Amino acid sequence: MSEGIRPLDWWMLGIEAAVLILVGYGESVTLVQQVTGAKRKKRLRRITSELRGFVTSGEDARNRPDNPNARITSANAWIVEVERYLASRSEKALLEFRWGSGRQVSMELQARLDNLHRISQNAENYF
């Protein structure tokens, strides 16, 4: 009854070992992805919370009831603080904060041109 180990048995053992290794590799990749995904979600929650704090402080700066110069100073300090934070986290987020979409840039440029035109027409009021 005992025929000993045949070459086919060695092949089967090798195939079973290879399948076991592949299954183990697949499971370890899945585990690593879950761990890194959980870390990323935790990091994004922290960043989102910090950004909400900046939004709140920016709204406070915008809604200050004091004189316009104090409001501008406060807003500029807020902008510098937010840009410093974003620069340390994401160049893409910093560029979006600074420039937004192209449409927003052109609207701001148009508003500034309108302001400059108004100043030039009423220079005696400003200089």
OpenMM code with the backbone's topology and positions (N, CA, C; nanometers):
from openmm import Vec3, app, unit

residues = "MET SER GLU GLY ILE ARG PRO LEU ASP TRP TRP MET LEU GLY ILE GLU ALA ALA VAL LEU ILE LEU VAL GLY TYR GLY GLU SER VAL THR LEU VAL GLN GLN VAL THR GLY ALA LYS ARG LYS LYS ARG LEU ARG ARG ILE THR SER GLU LEU ARG GLY PHE VAL THR SER GLY GLU ASP ALA ARG ASN ARG PRO ASP ASN PRO ASN ALA ARG ILE THR SER ALA ASN ALA TRP ILE VAL GLU VAL GLU ARG TYR LEU ALA SER ARG SER GLU LYS ALA LEU LEU GLU PHE ARG TRP GLY SER GLY ARG GLN VAL SER MET GLU LEU GLN ALA ARG LEU ASP ASN LEU HIS ARG ILE SER GLN ASN ALA GLU ASN TYR PHE".split()
positions = [
    Vec3(0.0794, -0.1182, 0.0000),
    Vec3(0.0000, 0.0000, 0.0000),
    Vec3(0.0846, 0.1260, 0.0000),
    Vec3(0.1931, 0.1186, 0.0652),
    Vec3(0.2810, 0.2330, 0.0726),
    Vec3(0.3726, 0.2315, -0.0487),
    Vec3(0.3527, 0.3276, -0.1336),
    Vec3(0.4321, 0.3341, -0.2564),
    Vec3(0.5458, 0.4334, -0.2441),
    Vec3(0.5506, 0.5108, -0.1394),
    Vec3(0.6549, 0.6100, -0.1235),
    Vec3(0.6115, 0.7434, -0.1848),
    Vec3(0.7022, 0.8342, -0.1896),
    Vec3(0.6729, 0.9677, -0.2418),
    Vec3(0.7035, 0.9685, -0.3914),
    Vec3(0.6030, 1.0053, -0.4688),
    Vec3(0.6194, 1.0110, -0.6134),
    Vec3(0.6485, 1.1556, -0.6545),
    Vec3(0.7012, 1.1788, -0.7731),
    Vec3(0.7299, 1.3154, -0.8199),
    Vec3(0.6051, 1.4031, -0.8243),
    Vec3(0.4910, 1.3435, -0.8545),
    Vec3(0.3666, 1.4200, -0.8571),
    Vec3(0.3332, 1.4754, -0.7187),
    Vec3(0.3661, 1.4023, -0.6143),
    Vec3(0.3426, 1.4494, -0.4778),
    Vec3(0.4240, 1.5762, -0.4495),
    Vec3(0.5471, 1.5800, -0.4988),
    Vec3(0.6304, 1.6990, -0.4787),
    Vec3(0.5714, 1.8191, -0.5529),
    Vec3(0.5217, 1.7949, -0.6730),
    Vec3(0.4580, 1.9027, -0.7485),
    Vec3(0.3346, 1.9546, -0.6751),
    Vec3(0.2541, 1.8683, -0.6249),
    Vec3(0.1333, 1.9079, -0.5521),
    Vec3(0.1688, 1.9864, -0.4255),
    Vec3(0.2729, 1.9417, -0.3565),
    Vec3(0.3175, 2.0123, -0.2370),
    Vec3(0.3648, 2.1529, -0.2730),
    Vec3(0.4385, 2.1655, -0.3822),
    Vec3(0.4867, 2.2967, -0.4274),
    Vec3(0.3720, 2.3887, -0.4651),
    Vec3(0.2732, 2.3337, -0.5355),
    Vec3(0.1573, 2.4145, -0.5749),
    Vec3(0.0793, 2.4599, -0.4524),
    Vec3(0.0580, 2.3698, -0.3574),
    Vec3(-0.0142, 2.4066, -0.2352),
    Vec3(0.0614, 2.5125, -0.1562),
    Vec3(0.1930, 2.5017, -0.1500),
    Vec3(0.2741, 2.6024, -0.0799),
    Vec3(0.2642, 2.7375, -0.1501),
    Vec3(0.2674, 2.7359, -0.2855),
    Vec3(0.2569, 2.8606, -0.3610),
    Vec3(0.1211, 2.9264, -0.3384),
    Vec3(0.0153, 2.8464, -0.3373),
    Vec3(-0.1186, 2.9002, -0.3132),
    Vec3(-0.1257, 2.9589, -0.1724),
    Vec3(-0.0694, 2.8900, -0.0764),
    Vec3(-0.0689, 2.9390, 0.0617),
    Vec3(0.0062, 3.0716, 0.0715),
    Vec3(0.1185, 3.0818, 0.0027),
    Vec3(0.1968, 3.2065, 0.0039),
    Vec3(0.1172, 3.3200, -0.0622),
    Vec3(0.0524, 3.2914, -0.1745),
    Vec3(-0.0267, 3.3937, -0.2424),
    Vec3(-0.1442, 3.4416, -0.1572),
    Vec3(-0.2109, 3.3503, -0.0916),
    Vec3(-0.3221, 3.3880, -0.0038),
    Vec3(-0.2701, 3.4736, 0.1119),
    Vec3(-0.1596, 3.4332, 0.1700),
    Vec3(-0.1008, 3.5113, 0.2795),
    Vec3(-0.0604, 3.6502, 0.2340),
    Vec3(-0.0027, 3.6604, 0.1146),
    Vec3(0.0362, 3.7910, 0.0598),
    Vec3(-0.0875, 3.8780, 0.0377),
    Vec3(-0.1910, 3.8215, -0.0212),
    Vec3(-0.3140, 3.8968, -0.0447),
    Vec3(-0.3762, 3.9487, 0.0836),
    Vec3(-0.3774, 3.8654, 0.1851),
    Vec3(-0.4326, 3.9072, 0.3147),
    Vec3(-0.3474, 4.0161, 0.3783),
    Vec3(-0.2148, 4.0065, 0.3669),
    Vec3(-0.1284, 4.1084, 0.4268),
    Vec3(-0.1440, 4.2413, 0.3538),
    Vec3(-0.1598, 4.2383, 0.2200),
    Vec3(-0.1824, 4.3619, 0.1448),
    Vec3(-0.3136, 4.4266, 0.1889),
    Vec3(-0.4176, 4.3482, 0.2051),
    Vec3(-0.5469, 4.3995, 0.2504),
    Vec3(-0.5347, 4.4625, 0.3888),
    Vec3(-0.4631, 4.3969, 0.4772),
    Vec3(-0.4445, 4.4497, 0.6123),
    Vec3(-0.3684, 4.5816, 0.6099),
    Vec3(-0.2633, 4.5897, 0.5301),
    Vec3(-0.1857, 4.7138, 0.5196),
    Vec3(-0.2730, 4.8260, 0.4643),
    Vec3(-0.3544, 4.7963, 0.3631),
    Vec3(-0.4429, 4.8978, 0.3066),
    Vec3(-0.5449, 4.9466, 0.4091),
    Vec3(-0.5957, 4.8571, 0.4900),
    Vec3(-0.6920, 4.8972, 0.5932),
    Vec3(-0.6261, 4.9874, 0.6966),
    Vec3(-0.5052, 4.9531, 0.7379),
    Vec3(-0.4354, 5.0329, 0.8390),
    Vec3(-0.4015, 5.1706, 0.7840),
    Vec3(-0.3468, 5.1762, 0.6621),
    Vec3(-0.3120, 5.3065, 0.6054),
    Vec3(-0.4367, 5.3886, 0.5765),
    Vec3(-0.5460, 5.3234, 0.5353),
    Vec3(-0.6718, 5.3950, 0.5128),
    Vec3(-0.7255, 5.4544, 0.6413),
    Vec3(-0.7155, 5.3792, 0.7505),
    Vec3(-0.7624, 5.4294, 0.8806),
    Vec3(-0.6772, 5.5474, 0.9264),
    Vec3(-0.5452, 5.5397, 0.9042),
    Vec3(-0.4570, 5.6512, 0.9415),
    Vec3(-0.4906, 5.7754, 0.8593),
    Vec3(-0.5148, 5.7558, 0.7306),
    Vec3(-0.5485, 5.8687, 0.6434),
    Vec3(-0.6799, 5.9333, 0.6869),
    Vec3(-0.7796, 5.8527, 0.7187),
    Vec3(-0.9074, 5.9077, 0.7639),
    Vec3(-0.8903, 5.9875, 0.8924),
    Vec3(-0.8097, 5.9353, 0.9840),
    Vec3(-0.7850, 6.0052, 1.1101),
    Vec3(-0.7147, 6.1382, 1.0843),
    Vec3(-0.6155, 6.1378, 0.9950),
    Vec3(-0.5422, 6.2591, 0.9604),
    Vec3(-0.6352, 6.3605, 0.8943),
    Vec3(-0.7207, 6.3137, 0.8030),
    Vec3(-0.8136, 6.4042, 0.7360),
    Vec3(-0.9157, 6.4640, 0.8331),
    Vec3(-0.9601, 6.3856, 0.9308),
    Vec3(-1.0522, 6.4397, 1.0331),
    Vec3(-0.9848, 6.5501, 1.1127),
    Vec3(-0.8575, 6.5295, 1.1473),
    Vec3(-0.7837, 6.6313, 1.2236),
    Vec3(-0.7665, 6.7582, 1.1396),
    Vec3(-0.7279, 6.7418, 1.0133),
    Vec3(-0.7089, 6.8581, 0.9261),
    Vec3(-0.8406, 6.9315, 0.9055),
    Vec3(-0.9485, 6.8576, 0.8841),
    Vec3(-1.0801, 6.9194, 0.8651),
    Vec3(-1.1201, 6.9994, 0.9885),
    Vec3(-1.0923, 6.9458, 1.1044),
    Vec3(-1.1236, 7.0171, 1.2282),
    Vec3(-1.0421, 7.1465, 1.2376),
    Vec3(-0.9146, 7.1400, 1.2030),
    Vec3(-0.8298, 7.2592, 1.2065),
    Vec3(-0.8780, 7.3629, 1.1046),
    Vec3(-0.9182, 7.3163, 0.9859),
    Vec3(-0.9682, 7.4090, 0.8838),
    Vec3(-1.0977, 7.4762, 0.9286),
    Vec3(-1.1832, 7.4025, 0.9964),
    Vec3(-1.3069, 7.4624, 1.0484),
    Vec3(-1.2749, 7.5732, 1.1475),
    Vec3(-1.1704, 7.5541, 1.2276),
    Vec3(-1.1270, 7.6594, 1.3195),
    Vec3(-1.0832, 7.7837, 1.2445),
    Vec3(-1.0105, 7.7645, 1.1332),
    Vec3(-0.9700, 7.8791, 1.0515),
    Vec3(-1.0914, 7.9478, 0.9894),
    Vec3(-1.1892, 7.8704, 0.9457),
    Vec3(-1.3104, 7.9293, 0.8879),
    Vec3(-1.3803, 8.0152, 0.9926),
    Vec3(-1.3925, 7.9632, 1.1131),
    Vec3(-1.4579, 8.0389, 1.2198),
    Vec3(-1.3828, 8.1679, 1.2502),
    Vec3(-1.2502, 8.1600, 1.2628),
    Vec3(-1.1737, 8.2815, 1.2922),
    Vec3(-1.1781, 8.3793, 1.1751),
    Vec3(-1.1839, 8.3284, 1.0515),
    Vec3(-1.1964, 8.4163, 0.9349),
    Vec3(-1.3301, 8.4872, 0.9321),
    Vec3(-1.4354, 8.4153, 0.9669),
    Vec3(-1.5680, 8.4786, 0.9732),
    Vec3(-1.5715, 8.5843, 1.0831),
    Vec3(-1.5051, 8.5552, 1.1939),
    Vec3(-1.4980, 8.6547, 1.3020),
    Vec3(-1.4245, 8.7800, 1.2548),
    Vec3(-1.3146, 8.7597, 1.1818),
    Vec3(-1.2380, 8.8742, 1.1309),
    Vec3(-1.3223, 8.9552, 1.0316),
    Vec3(-1.3976, 8.8851, 0.9490),
    Vec3(-1.4816, 8.9536, 0.8495),
    Vec3(-1.5933, 9.0328, 0.9154),
    Vec3(-1.6459, 8.9817, 1.0230),
    Vec3(-1.7618, 9.0430, 1.0871),
    Vec3(-1.7271, 9.1396, 1.1997),
    Vec3(-1.6010, 9.1757, 1.2122),
    Vec3(-1.5625, 9.2701, 1.3183),
    Vec3(-1.6318, 9.4034, 1.2982),
    Vec3(-1.6915, 9.4560, 1.4030),
    Vec3(-1.7675, 9.5805, 1.3889),
    Vec3(-1.6813, 9.7068, 1.3953),
    Vec3(-1.5523, 9.6918, 1.4235),
    Vec3(-1.4699, 9.8113, 1.4397),
    Vec3(-1.4349, 9.8724, 1.3045),
    Vec3(-1.3433, 9.9642, 1.3050),
    Vec3(-1.3129, 10.0414, 1.1844),
    Vec3(-1.2535, 9.9543, 1.0729),
    Vec3(-1.2644, 9.9985, 0.9495),
    Vec3(-1.2181, 9.9188, 0.8357),
    Vec3(-1.0691, 9.8851, 0.8404),
    Vec3(-0.9866, 9.9749, 0.8925),
    Vec3(-0.8424, 9.9466, 0.8984),
    Vec3(-0.8131, 9.8290, 0.9904),
    Vec3(-0.8816, 9.8239, 1.1035),
    Vec3(-0.8622, 9.7116, 1.1960),
    Vec3(-0.9116, 9.5820, 1.1327),
    Vec3(-1.0204, 9.5898, 1.0597),
    Vec3(-1.0743, 9.4717, 0.9924),
    Vec3(-0.9760, 9.4217, 0.8858),
    Vec3(-0.9181, 9.5140, 0.8108),
    Vec3(-0.8215, 9.4765, 0.7069),
    Vec3(-0.6971, 9.4154, 0.7701),
    Vec3(-0.6490, 9.4743, 0.8781),
    Vec3(-0.5315, 9.4204, 0.9476),
    Vec3(-0.5605, 9.2811, 1.0000),
    Vec3(-0.6764, 9.2642, 1.0598),
    Vec3(-0.7161, 9.1338, 1.1121),
    Vec3(-0.7298, 9.0313, 0.9997),
    Vec3(-0.7896, 9.0722, 0.8889),
    Vec3(-0.8067, 8.9813, 0.7751),
    Vec3(-0.6716, 8.9420, 0.7162),
    Vec3(-0.5808, 9.0376, 0.7043),
    Vec3(-0.4479, 9.0065, 0.6503),
    Vec3(-0.3713, 8.9111, 0.7413),
    Vec3(-0.3827, 8.9307, 0.8714),
    Vec3(-0.3166, 8.8393, 0.9657),
    Vec3(-0.3758, 8.6993, 0.9529),
    Vec3(-0.5074, 8.6919, 0.9351),
    Vec3(-0.5737, 8.5624, 0.9176),
    Vec3(-0.5256, 8.4946, 0.7897),
    Vec3(-0.5153, 8.5709, 0.6812),
    Vec3(-0.4692, 8.5151, 0.5537),
    Vec3(-0.3292, 8.4585, 0.5670),
    Vec3(-0.2401, 8.5328, 0.6315),
    Vec3(-0.1024, 8.4855, 0.6502),
    Vec3(-0.1016, 8.3569, 0.7321),
    Vec3(-0.1807, 8.3528, 0.8376),
    Vec3(-0.1870, 8.2336, 0.9231),
    Vec3(-0.2380, 8.1117, 0.8460),
    Vec3(-0.3442, 8.1305, 0.7684),
    Vec3(-0.4003, 8.0198, 0.6909),
    Vec3(-0.3018, 7.9751, 0.5833),
    Vec3(-0.2380, 8.0687, 0.5158),
    Vec3(-0.1411, 8.0321, 0.4118),
    Vec3(-0.0234, 7.9558, 0.4703),
    Vec3(0.0216, 7.9955, 0.5880),
    Vec3(0.1327, 7.9241, 0.6535),
    Vec3(0.0903, 7.7806, 0.6855),
    Vec3(-0.0303, 7.7654, 0.7357),
    Vec3(-0.0812, 7.6321, 0.7685),
    Vec3(-0.0921, 7.5466, 0.6430),
    Vec3(-0.1552, 7.6010, 0.5399),
    Vec3(-0.1748, 7.5237, 0.4167),
    Vec3(-0.0424, 7.4906, 0.3487),
    Vec3(0.0532, 7.5822, 0.3533),
    Vec3(0.1836, 7.5573, 0.2915),
    Vec3(0.2538, 7.4393, 0.3581),
    Vec3(0.2289, 7.4203, 0.4854),
    Vec3(0.2918, 7.3084, 0.5560),
    Vec3(0.2198, 7.1763, 0.5310),
    Vec3(0.1002, 7.1825, 0.4715),
    Vec3(0.0211, 7.0611, 0.4515),
    Vec3(0.0062, 7.0207, 0.3051),
    Vec3(-0.0251, 7.1192, 0.2181),
    Vec3(-0.0604, 7.0839, 0.0805),
    Vec3(-0.0429, 7.2040, -0.0118),
    Vec3(0.0467, 7.1903, -0.1083),
    Vec3(0.0665, 7.2959, -0.2071),
    Vec3(-0.0604, 7.3173, -0.2891),
    Vec3(-0.1297, 7.2097, -0.3191),
    Vec3(-0.2536, 7.2184, -0.3964),
    Vec3(-0.3598, 7.2977, -0.3202),
    Vec3(-0.3737, 7.2711, -0.1906),
    Vec3(-0.4708, 7.3450, -0.1091),
    Vec3(-0.4311, 7.4918, -0.0986),
    Vec3(-0.3019, 7.5194, -0.0872),
    Vec3(-0.2551, 7.6582, -0.0790),
    Vec3(-0.2890, 7.7345, -0.2065),
    Vec3(-0.2633, 7.6731, -0.3218),
    Vec3(-0.2945, 7.7396, -0.4477),
    Vec3(-0.4445, 7.7627, -0.4626),
    Vec3(-0.5249, 7.6670, -0.4209),
    Vec3(-0.6698, 7.6836, -0.4275),
    Vec3(-0.7148, 7.7975, -0.3356),
    Vec3(-0.6541, 7.8065, -0.2171),
    Vec3(-0.6892, 7.9138, -0.1232),
    Vec3(-0.6515, 8.0499, -0.1820),
    Vec3(-0.5320, 8.0575, -0.2388),
    Vec3(-0.4857, 8.1853, -0.2919),
    Vec3(-0.5627, 8.2292, -0.4152),
    Vec3(-0.5871, 8.1369, -0.5054),
    Vec3(-0.6386, 8.1764, -0.6358),
    Vec3(-0.7767, 8.1249, -0.6671),
    Vec3(-0.8216, 8.0187, -0.6010),
    Vec3(-0.9532, 7.9637, -0.6320),
    Vec3(-0.9598, 7.9201, -0.7771),
    Vec3(-1.0769, 7.9255, -0.8317),
    Vec3(-1.0910, 7.8911, -0.9729),
    Vec3(-1.0532, 8.0126, -1.0567),
    Vec3(-1.0290, 7.9908, -1.1827),
    Vec3(-0.9943, 8.1003, -1.2724),
    Vec3(-1.1039, 8.2055, -1.2785),
    Vec3(-1.2281, 8.1623, -1.2672),
    Vec3(-1.3415, 8.2547, -1.2683),
    Vec3(-1.3338, 8.3519, -1.1513),
    Vec3(-1.2969, 8.2991, -1.0331),
    Vec3(-1.2864, 8.3859, -0.9153),
    Vec3(-1.1752, 8.4884, -0.9338),
    Vec3(-1.0643, 8.4466, -0.9932),
    Vec3(-0.9532, 8.5389, -1.0149),
    Vec3(-0.9963, 8.6510, -1.1079),
    Vec3(-1.0649, 8.6168, -1.2161),
    Vec3(-1.1061, 8.7206, -1.3098),
    Vec3(-1.2094, 8.8136, -1.2458),
    Vec3(-1.2958, 8.7600, -1.1596),
    Vec3(-1.3933, 8.8457, -1.0908),
    Vec3(-1.3226, 8.9421, -0.9961),
    Vec3(-1.2221, 8.8917, -0.9240),
    Vec3(-1.1474, 8.9788, -0.8325),
    Vec3(-1.0704, 9.0847, -0.9105),
    Vec3(-1.0090, 9.0431, -1.0204),
    Vec3(-0.9362, 9.1388, -1.1031),
    Vec3(-1.0308, 9.2464, -1.1550),
    Vec3(-1.1484, 9.2071, -1.1995),
    Vec3(-1.2466, 9.3041, -1.2492),
    Vec3(-1.2889, 9.3994, -1.1381),
    Vec3(-1.3104, 9.3466, -1.0182),
    Vec3(-1.3485, 9.4324, -0.9052),
    Vec3(-1.2377, 9.5321, -0.8731),
    Vec3(-1.1134, 9.4872, -0.8779),
    Vec3(-1.0020, 9.5785, -0.8490),
    Vec3(-0.9877, 9.6837, -0.9592),
    Vec3(-1.0086, 9.6426, -1.0853),
    Vec3(-1.0042, 9.7394, -1.1941),
    Vec3(-1.1149, 9.8430, -1.1795),
    Vec3(-1.2340, 9.7988, -1.1408),
    Vec3(-1.3447, 9.8919, -1.1180),
    Vec3(-1.3106, 9.9892, -1.0058),
    Vec3(-1.2505, 9.9370, -0.8991),
    Vec3(-1.2116, 10.0235, -0.7870),
    Vec3(-1.1079, 10.1263, -0.8314),
    Vec3(-1.0095, 10.0821, -0.9076),
    Vec3(-0.9051, 10.1734, -0.9536),
    Vec3(-0.9628, 10.2782, -1.0486),
    Vec3(-1.0534, 10.2372, -1.1328),
    Vec3(-1.1184, 10.3312, -1.2239),
    Vec3(-1.1954, 10.4372, -1.1446),
    Vec3(-1.2685, 10.3934, -1.0423),
    Vec3(-1.3445, 10.4858, -0.9571),
    Vec3(-1.2498, 10.5817, -0.8847),
    Vec3(-1.1370, 10.5301, -0.8376),
    Vec3(-1.0388, 10.6163, -0.7692),
    Vec3(-0.9838, 10.7196, -0.8666),
    Vec3(-0.9527, 10.6747, -0.9895),
    Vec3(-0.8954, 10.7692, -1.0868),
    Vec3(-0.9959, 10.8765, -1.1273),
    Vec3(-1.1242, 10.8429, -1.1282),
    Vec3(-1.2251, 10.9429, -1.1633),
    Vec3(-1.2504, 11.0418, -1.0505),
    Vec3(-1.2250, 10.9970, -0.9270),
    Vec3(-1.2483, 11.0843, -0.8110),
    Vec3(-1.1191, 11.1009, -0.7315),
    Vec3(-1.0124, 11.1289, -0.7984),
    Vec3(-0.8808, 11.1376, -0.7332),
    Vec3(-0.8803, 11.2398, -0.6206),
    Vec3(-0.9560, 11.3486, -0.6357),
    Vec3(-0.9566, 11.4519, -0.5310),
    Vec3(-1.0108, 11.3996, -0.3987),
    Vec3(-1.0891, 11.2937, -0.4028),
    Vec3(-1.1428, 11.2357, -0.2788),
    Vec3(-1.0423, 11.1442, -0.2085),
    Vec3(-0.9436, 11.1003, -0.2809),
    Vec3(-0.8512, 11.0036, -0.2264),
    Vec3(-0.7107, 11.0580, -0.1995),
    Vec3(-0.6735, 11.1654, -0.2685),
    Vec3(-0.5352, 11.2133, -0.2565),
    Vec3(-0.5306, 11.3564, -0.2098),
] * unit.nanometer
topology = app.Topology()
chain = topology.addChain("A")
for resn in residues:
    res = topology.addResidue(resn, chain)
    for name in ("N", "CA", "C"):
        topology.addAtom(name, app.Element.getBySymbol(name[0]), res)
